[in-house]
């Protein structure tokens, strides 16, 4: 059953994102400036800390702000925002995303803080709710927020920047395409399981499910081009691992 409270908050997060984007693009939040402290900003916007944090995660994912652990959140100067790769193919972007996200998840298992675990738990719950409701737009927004939260929990600035750049390029590469094959509501369940495993500090489960998530998305986005083996042999389990099978055999081969 759809949780109206969850989706009302989801819409509120979108409003906060749009507001802060406008403040940044207009210059009212100046380039290089530090955003007001969380308590002050939540009071100004009239939202909860959870809503604000989720909006900041998305803005960080988009390369508009820089979250500095223990220091605050800063507006990125225009020249510091990572530019997309020059006209990459969809396959190239998918190939680049795989090792980056797998590496981030591996680090997040051991480096995530308790506060980050709580944020990840909330996002996993919201994503599960969106999946059960079959709301693809909410699923896409929440999966992006969950991937960004995983990246933040890895505490690797370089990998986070690379992840943002690849995500931006993937958005550009898929702008005119739609998912074919497995619905996103099915494949997103793998991401939920990976997030839960990071919370539980279970490296094997976190790795296995993020690989299945990547493989399922690649199969949906580029089934005719993607021939990548995402899932390590030792982690393939059950019929769902069919996403990971190599398909190099010529047509008609059994």
C-alpha positions in Angstrom: 0.0 0.0 0.0 1.3 3.5 -0.8 2.4 5.5 2.2 1.0 9.1 1.6 3.3 10.5 4.2 6.4 9.1 2.5 5.4 10.5 -0.9 4.4 13.9 0.6 8.0 14.1 2.0 9.3 13.1 -1.4 7.5 16.0 -3.0 8.8 18.3 -0.2 12.4 17.1 -0.9 11.9 18.1 -4.6 10.7 21.6 -3.6 13.8 22.1 -1.4 16.1 20.9 -4.2 14.4 23.3 -6.7 14.6 26.2 -4.2 18.3 25.6 -3.5 19.1 25.2 -7.2 17.4 28.6 -7.8 19.3 30.2 -4.9 22.6 28.9 -6.4 21.9 29.8 -10.0 20.8 33.3 -9.1 23.9 33.9 -7.0 21.9 34.5 -3.8 23.9 31.5 -2.5 27.3 32.7 -3.8 29.9 30.5 -5.4 32.2 29.1 -2.8 30.0 30.2 0.1 29.1 28.0 3.0 25.4 27.1 3.4 23.8 28.2 6.7 24.1 25.6 9.5 21.6 22.8 9.3 19.4 24.0 12.2 19.2 27.5 10.7 18.5 26.3 7.2 15.7 23.9 8.3 14.1 26.7 10.2 14.3 29.1 7.2 12.8 26.5 4.9 10.3 25.0 7.3 11.4 21.4 6.7 12.8 18.6 8.8 16.5 17.8 9.0 15.8 14.5 7.2 14.2 16.4 4.3 17.1 18.9 4.1 19.8 16.2 4.2 18.2 14.2 1.4 18.0 17.4 -0.7 21.7 18.1 0.0 22.6 14.5 -1.1 20.9 15.0 -4.5 22.6 18.5 -4.9 26.0 16.9 -4.1 25.3 14.1 -6.5 24.7 16.8 -9.2 27.9 18.5 -8.4 26.4 21.8 -7.1 27.5 21.6 -3.5 30.5 20.1 -1.7 29.7 18.4 1.6 32.8 18.6 3.9 32.6 16.2 6.8 32.8 18.2 10.1 33.0 21.5 8.3 29.8 22.2 6.4 28.3 22.3 2.9 29.7 24.8 0.4 28.5 26.0 -3.0 30.8 24.7 -5.7 32.4 27.4 -7.9 31.3 26.9 -11.6 34.8 25.8 -12.6 34.9 23.2 -9.9 31.8 21.4 -11.0 32.8 18.2 -12.8 31.9 18.4 -16.5 30.5 15.4 -18.3 32.7 13.3 -20.4 32.8 14.3 -24.1 30.1 12.3 -25.9 30.7 8.9 -24.3 28.7 5.9 -25.6 26.1 4.4 -23.2 28.3 1.3 -23.0 31.4 3.3 -22.0 29.5 5.0 -19.3 28.0 1.8 -17.9 31.5 0.2 -18.0 32.9 3.2 -16.0 30.0 3.2 -13.5 30.4 -0.5 -12.5 33.9 -0.5 -10.8 33.3 3.0 -9.3 30.0 2.1 -7.5 31.3 -1.4 -6.5 34.4 0.2 -5.0 32.3 2.8 -3.2 30.1 0.1 -1.7 33.1 -1.9 -0.5 34.5 1.2 1.3 31.1 2.2 2.7 30.7 -1.2 4.4 33.7 -0.4 6.7 33.6 3.4 6.8 30.0 4.4 7.2 29.1 6.2 10.4 26.1 5.5 12.5 24.5 8.7 11.2 25.1 7.6 7.7 23.6 4.2 8.5 20.5 5.9 9.7 20.3 8.0 6.5 20.8 4.8 4.4 18.1 3.0 6.4 15.7 5.8 5.7 16.4 5.8 2.0 16.1 2.0 1.8 12.7 2.2 3.4 11.6 5.0 1.1 12.9 3.1 -2.0 11.1 0.0 -0.9 7.9 2.0 -0.5 8.2 3.5 -3.9 8.9 0.0 -5.4 5.8 -1.5 -3.8 3.8 1.4 -5.1 5.3 1.1 -8.6 6.1 4.8 -8.9 9.0 4.9 -11.3 9.7 8.6 -11.0 10.0 8.3 -7.2 12.1 5.1 -7.7 14.6 6.9 -10.0 14.9 9.9 -7.7 15.4 7.7 -4.6 17.9 5.4 -6.3 20.0 8.4 -7.2 19.8 9.6 -3.6 20.7 6.1 -2.3 23.7 5.9 -4.6 24.9 9.3 -3.5 24.5 8.4 0.1 26.5 5.2 -0.5 29.2 7.4 -2.1 29.2 9.8 0.9 29.5 6.8 3.3 32.6 5.6 1.5 34.5 8.8 2.6 36.5 9.0 -0.6 36.4 12.4 -2.2 38.1 11.3 -5.4 35.7 8.4 -6.0 32.7 10.6 -5.1 33.8 13.1 -7.8 34.3 10.3 -10.3 30.9 8.9 -9.4 29.2 12.3 -9.9 30.9 12.7 -13.3 29.8 9.3 -14.5 26.3 9.8 -13.2 26.0 13.1 -15.1 27.2 11.4 -18.2 24.8 8.6 -17.8 21.9 11.0 -17.4 23.0 12.7 -20.7 23.4 9.3 -22.5 20.0 8.0 -21.4 18.1 11.3 -21.8 16.3 10.1 -25.0 16.0 6.5 -24.1 13.6 4.6 -21.8 14.1 1.4 -19.9 13.6 -1.8 -21.9 13.5 -5.2 -20.4 13.2 -5.6 -16.6 11.1 -2.8 -15.0 13.1 -0.5 -12.7 10.8 -1.5 -9.8 12.3 -5.0 -10.0 15.9 -4.2 -10.4 15.8 -1.5 -7.7 15.2 -4.2 -5.1 18.9 -5.2 -5.6 20.0 -1.7 -4.6 17.8 -1.9 -1.5 19.5 -5.2 -0.5 22.9 -3.7 -1.1 22.1 -0.7 1.1 20.8 -2.9 3.8 24.0 -5.0 3.7 26.1 -1.9 4.0 24.1 -1.0 7.1 24.7 -4.5 8.5 28.4 -4.4 7.5 28.0 -7.5 5.3 30.6 -7.0 2.5 29.7 -10.1 0.6 26.0 -9.3 0.4 26.6 -5.6 -0.3 29.0 -6.5 -3.2 26.7 -9.2 -4.7 23.6 -7.1 -4.7 25.2 -3.9 -6.1 26.6 -6.0 -8.9 23.2 -7.4 -9.6 21.8 -3.9 -9.5 24.4 -2.7 -12.1 23.8 -5.7 -14.3 20.0 -5.3 -14.3 20.2 -1.6 -15.1 22.7 -2.3 -17.9 20.5 -5.0 -19.3 17.5 -2.7 -19.3 19.3 0.3 -20.7 21.5 -1.3 -23.4 20.6 -4.9 -23.9 22.0 -5.0 -27.4 25.4 -3.5 -26.6 26.0 -4.6 -23.0 28.0 -7.8 -22.8 29.7 -7.2 -19.4 30.1 -9.7 -16.7 29.2 -7.7 -13.6 28.8 -10.5 -11.1 31.9 -12.4 -9.9 31.6 -16.2 -10.2 31.7 -16.8 -6.5 28.7 -14.4 -5.9 26.3 -15.8 -8.5 23.5 -17.5 -6.7 20.1 -18.6 -7.9 18.1 -17.8 -11.1 18.3 -14.0 -10.6 22.0 -14.1 -11.3 21.1 -14.7 -15.0 21.7 -10.9 -15.4 25.4 -11.7 -15.0 25.9 -14.4 -17.6 28.1 -13.5 -20.5 26.3 -13.5 -23.8 29.2 -13.7 -26.3 27.8 -16.8 -28.0 26.7 -16.1 -31.6 23.0 -15.9 -32.3 21.3 -19.3 -32.4 23.9 -20.9 -30.2 22.6 -22.9 -27.3 
